[in-house]
Amino acid sequence: MPRKPMGKSEQEKRLRRQSKQKIKSIESSISKTPTKCDVCSAPFNTKNPLSNDIDKWRIAVYDHGPVELVCPDCVPDDIKGS
């Protein structure tokens, strides 16, 4: 037997639920963002990011979950140029 097409309100509920799940996932990722270099533990000043030469810090995001923050001194030479 063919499925009954979803009504407009059912589609809206489904989309709203999916949106809430995505927002929750993003909030979780942001709360796990590191606050120091994962190599040498140098602090990353989130209150005044300009003082840290924010352009030189690197963030690595891996498929299996972890997010790594690396200070300019610990960034590998082959990546510094990119």
N, CA, C and O atoms as a DFTB+ gen file, in Angstrom:
328 C
 N C O
     1  1       0.843      -1.176       0.000
     2  2       0.000       0.000       0.000
     3  2       0.889       1.240       0.000
     4  3       1.807       1.331       0.815
     5  1       0.641       2.189      -0.886
     6  2       1.461       3.405      -0.943
     7  2       1.304       4.247       0.318
     8  3       0.254       4.262       0.961
     9  1       2.393       4.948       0.648
    10  2       2.367       5.835       1.810
    11  2       1.500       7.046       1.539
    12  3       1.426       7.554       0.420
    13  1       0.858       7.484       2.583
    14  2       0.057       8.705       2.498
    15  2       1.014       9.899       2.495
    16  3       1.892       9.979       3.354
    17  1       0.863      10.821       1.551
    18  2       1.756      11.989       1.537
    19  2       1.615      12.797       2.823
    20  3       0.533      12.920       3.397
    21  1       2.758      13.346       3.253
    22  2       2.752      14.162       4.471
    23  2       2.051      15.487       4.220
    24  3       2.194      16.102       3.164
    25  1       1.292      15.905       5.217
    26  2       0.671      17.215       5.148
    27  2       1.703      18.288       5.429
    28  3       2.813      17.997       5.875
    29  1       1.335      19.511       5.169
    30  2       2.272      20.631       5.341
    31  2       2.744      20.745       6.795
    32  3       3.928      20.973       7.042
    33  1       1.835      20.590       7.749
    34  2       2.224      20.724       9.153
    35  2       3.137      19.573       9.578
    36  3       4.016      19.773      10.417
    37  1       2.953      18.381       9.024
    38  2       3.827      17.252       9.353
    39  2       5.230      17.496       8.812
    40  3       6.217      17.179       9.475
    41  1       5.320      18.053       7.624
    42  2       6.627      18.381       7.052
    43  2       7.318      19.461       7.872
    44  3       8.522      19.388       8.117
    45  1       6.561      20.452       8.291
    46  2       7.126      21.525       9.105
    47  2       7.644      20.989      10.433
    48  3       8.706      21.407      10.893
    49  1       6.910      20.070      11.054
    50  2       7.337      19.472      12.319
    51  2       8.634      18.688      12.119
    52  3       9.550      18.772      12.937
    53  1       8.703      17.926      11.028
    54  2       9.893      17.134      10.742
    55  2      11.093      18.052      10.518
    56  3      12.175      17.803      11.052
    57  1      10.905      19.108       9.732
    58  2      11.995      20.056       9.471
    59  2      12.439      20.774      10.747
    60  3      13.631      20.990      10.964
    61  1      11.474      21.139      11.583
    62  2      11.791      21.802      12.842
    63  2      12.609      20.872      13.746
    64  3      13.577      21.300      14.375
    65  1      12.212      19.607      13.802
    66  2      12.926      18.620      14.614
    67  2      14.360      18.425      14.085
    68  3      15.308      18.366      14.869
    69  1      14.511      18.326      12.777
    70  2      15.840      18.175      12.175
    71  2      16.709      19.403      12.451
    72  3      17.898      19.275      12.741
    73  1      16.116      20.577      12.360
    74  2      16.856      21.819      12.625
    75  2      17.336      21.857      14.075
    76  3      18.478      22.231      14.343
    77  1      16.474      21.473      15.002
    78  2      16.863      21.468      16.412
    79  2      18.004      20.502      16.661
    80  3      18.903      20.791      17.451
    81  1      17.978      19.347      15.988
    82  2      19.051      18.364      16.148
    83  2      20.373      18.918      15.608
    84  3      21.423      18.724      16.221
    85  1      20.324      19.601      14.472
    86  2      21.535      20.180      13.891
    87  2      22.095      21.277      14.792
    88  3      23.307      21.348      14.997
    89  1      21.239      22.121      15.325
    90  2      21.671      23.194      16.224
    91  2      22.321      22.606      17.471
    92  3      23.352      23.097      17.931
    93  1      21.719      21.561      18.014
    94  2      22.269      20.914      19.205
    95  2      23.658      20.345      18.918
    96  3      24.554      20.435      19.757
    97  1      23.834      19.764      17.743
    98  2      25.122      19.207      17.348
    99  2      26.180      20.310      17.221
   100  3      27.313      20.143      17.671
   101  1      25.807      21.424      16.612
   102  2      26.729      22.552      16.444
   103  2      27.099      23.149      17.801
   104  3      28.266      23.460      18.041
   105  1      26.124      23.310      18.683
   106  2      26.397      23.856      20.010
   107  2      27.354      22.946      20.775
   108  3      28.245      23.419      21.480
   109  1      27.165      21.654      20.631
   110  2      28.045      20.693      21.299
   111  2      29.478      20.824      20.781
   112  3      30.427      20.803      21.564
   113  1      29.631      20.959      19.474
   114  2      30.965      21.106      18.883
   115  2      31.639      22.390      19.345
   116  3      32.832      22.388      19.646
   117  1      30.895      23.474      19.405
   118  2      31.453      24.757      19.831
   119  2      31.896      24.696      21.288
   120  3      32.934      25.253      21.645
   121  1      31.122      24.029      22.124
   122  2      31.479      23.959      23.544
   123  2      32.732      23.124      23.771
   124  3      33.379      23.251      24.810
   125  1      33.080      22.274      22.811
   126  2      34.270      21.433      22.933
   127  2      35.512      22.062      22.293
   128  3      36.572      21.438      22.267
   129  1      35.394      23.273      21.784
   130  2      36.519      23.937      21.142
   131  2      37.638      24.158      22.156
   132  3      37.386      24.662      23.251
   133  1      38.858      23.791      21.809
   134  2      39.977      23.940      22.747
   135  2      40.284      25.401      23.064
   136  3      39.963      26.299      22.285
   137  1      40.910      25.626      24.222
   138  2      41.282      26.981      24.651
   139  2      42.791      27.135      24.779
   140  3      43.281      28.181      25.207
   141  1      43.524      26.091      24.408
   142  2      44.983      26.145      24.462
   143  2      45.546      25.275      23.351
   144  3      44.837      24.447      22.780
   145  1      46.812      25.465      23.051
   146  2      47.485      24.678      22.014
   147  2      47.509      23.213      22.455
   148  3      47.891      22.906      23.584
   149  1      47.102      22.317      21.565
   150  2      47.083      20.896      21.897
   151  2      48.473      20.271      21.865
   152  3      48.636      19.119      22.268
   153  1      49.469      21.004      21.396
   154  2      50.832      20.471      21.345
   155  2      51.632      20.935      22.563
   156  3      52.217      20.117      23.273
   157  1      51.658      22.255      22.804
   158  2      52.511      22.790      23.874
   159  2      51.727      23.417      25.034
   160  3      52.329      23.869      26.008
   161  1      50.410      23.447      24.941
   162  2      49.523      24.011      25.975
   163  2      49.597      25.520      26.118
   164  3      49.188      26.054      27.149
   165  1      50.109      26.228      25.110
   166  2      50.102      27.695      25.138
   167  2      48.653      28.167      25.147
   168  3      47.847      27.658      24.369
   169  1      48.297      29.123      26.001
   170  2      46.900      29.561      26.086
   171  2      46.463      30.359      24.859
   172  3      47.232      31.138      24.296
   173  1      45.238      30.148      24.469
   174  2      44.629      30.932      23.393
   175  2      43.683      31.908      24.050
   176  3      42.688      31.504      24.652
   177  1      43.982      33.194      23.943
   178  2      43.212      34.233      24.605
   179  2      41.920      34.491      23.828
   180  3      41.931      35.163      22.796
   181  1      40.822      33.959      24.328
   182  2      39.542      34.135      23.645
   183  2      38.938      35.509      23.911
   184  3      38.058      35.948      23.171
   185  1      39.397      36.191      24.953
   186  2      38.858      37.524      25.261
   187  2      39.410      38.586      24.316
   188  3      38.727      39.561      24.004
   189  1      40.646      38.395      23.863
   190  2      41.270      39.338      22.943
   191  2      42.036      38.542      21.886
   192  3      43.266      38.486      21.916
   193  1      41.306      37.928      20.950
   194  2      41.966      37.058      19.971
   195  2      42.988      37.771      19.098
   196  3      43.881      37.117      18.559
   197  1      42.892      39.077      18.940
   198  2      43.862      39.798      18.117
   199  2      45.258      39.771      18.735
   200  3      46.258      39.864      18.023
   201  1      45.323      39.644      20.043
   202  2      46.628      39.605      20.697
   203  2      47.360      38.296      20.426
   204  3      48.563      38.205      20.668
   205  1      46.668      37.303      19.938
   206  2      47.274      35.997      19.672
   207  2      47.646      35.799      18.209
   208  3      47.987      34.686      17.809
   209  1      47.589      36.830      17.422
   210  2      47.794      36.655      15.985
   211  2      46.892      35.542      15.474
   212  3      47.360      34.534      14.946
   213  1      45.621      35.739      15.638
   214  2      44.624      34.715      15.337
   215  2      44.790      34.098      13.950
   216  3      44.422      32.943      13.736
   217  1      45.338      34.858      13.014
   218  2      45.534      34.337      11.659
   219  2      46.563      33.215      11.614
   220  3      46.576      32.423      10.672
   221  1      47.418      33.141      12.615
   222  2      48.498      32.153      12.603
   223  2      48.154      30.866      13.350
   224  3      48.814      29.846      13.153
   225  1      47.134      30.899      14.202
   226  2      46.695      29.691      14.897
   227  2      45.967      28.810      13.885
   228  3      45.323      29.319      12.968
   229  1      46.066      27.509      14.045
   230  2      45.417      26.558      13.129
   231  2      44.439      25.682      13.898
   232  3      44.687      25.291      15.038
   233  1      43.327      25.387      13.248
   234  2      42.324      24.490      13.813
   235  2      42.222      23.291      12.888
   236  3      42.071      23.437      11.675
   237  1      42.306      22.110      13.471
   238  2      42.149      20.874      12.703
   239  2      40.894      20.175      13.195
   240  3      40.740      19.932      14.392
   241  1      39.997      19.852      12.274
   242  2      38.761      19.155      12.610
   243  2      38.810      17.803      11.916
   244  3      38.978      17.726      10.699
   245  1      38.665      16.743      12.694
   246  2      38.752      15.387      12.162
   247  2      37.373      14.743      12.079
   248  3      36.481      15.057      12.867
   249  1      37.207      13.834      11.111
   250  2      35.929      13.155      10.905
   251  2      35.481      12.379      12.140
   252  3      34.285      12.300      12.423
   253  1      36.422      11.813      12.869
   254  2      36.065      11.009      14.031
   255  2      35.793      11.848      15.278
   256  3      35.592      11.288      16.355
   257  1      35.781      13.181      15.157
   258  2      35.304      14.004      16.238
   259  2      36.204      15.067      16.825
   260  3      35.748      16.198      16.996
   261  1      37.470      14.775      17.150
   262  2      38.236      15.788      17.876
   263  2      38.553      17.031      17.050
   264  3      38.711      16.980      15.831
   265  1      38.638      18.145      17.768
   266  2      39.036      19.416      17.178
   267  2      40.330      19.811      17.872
   268  3      40.392      19.854      19.100
   269  1      41.355      20.097      17.093
   270  2      42.645      20.458      17.675
   271  2      43.000      21.893      17.323
   272  3      42.786      22.343      16.197
   273  1      43.547      22.605      18.305
   274  2      43.995      23.980      18.133
   275  2      45.509      23.988      18.286
   276  3      46.039      23.460      19.263
   277  1      46.207      24.585      17.324
   278  2      47.675      24.577      17.338
   279  2      48.181      26.014      17.210
   280  3      47.765      26.757      16.321
   281  1      49.088      26.389      18.118
   282  2      49.650      27.748      18.124
   283  2      50.645      27.919      16.972
   284  3      51.075      26.930      16.378
   285  1      51.013      29.161      16.651
   286  2      51.935      29.414      15.541
   287  2      53.290      28.720      15.697
   288  3      53.894      28.319      14.702
   289  1      53.772      28.576      16.928
   290  2      55.073      27.934      17.147
   291  2      55.039      26.433      16.862
   292  3      56.067      25.844      16.527
   293  1      53.883      25.822      16.991
   294  2      53.765      24.364      16.825
   295  2      53.207      23.939      15.461
   296  3      53.134      22.746      15.169
   297  1      52.818      24.895      14.638
   298  2      52.302      24.559      13.305
   299  2      53.462      24.004      12.475
   300  3      54.511      24.642      12.383
   301  1      53.287      22.816      11.865
   302  2      54.365      22.246      11.041
   303  2      54.752      23.196       9.905
   304  3      53.912      23.918       9.368
   305  1      56.037      23.180       9.551
   306  2      56.552      24.084       8.514
   307  2      55.832      23.919       7.169
   308  3      55.624      24.902       6.457
   309  1      55.450      22.683       6.816
   310  2      54.793      22.474       5.525
   311  2      53.378      23.062       5.487
   312  3      52.811      23.245       4.410
   313  1      52.816      23.355       6.651
   314  2      51.473      23.948       6.702
   315  2      51.539      25.456       6.875
   316  3      50.617      26.155       6.456
   317  1      52.591      25.975       7.473
   318  2      52.720      27.413       7.725
   319  2      52.585      28.249       6.457
   320  3      52.033      29.348       6.503
   321  1      53.067      27.763       5.360
   322  2      53.034      28.515       4.118
   323  2      51.673      28.560       3.462
   324  3      51.443      29.390       2.582
   325  1      50.752      27.680       3.872
   326  2      49.445      27.649       3.184
   327  2      48.422      28.543       3.794
   328  3      47.292      28.606       3.311
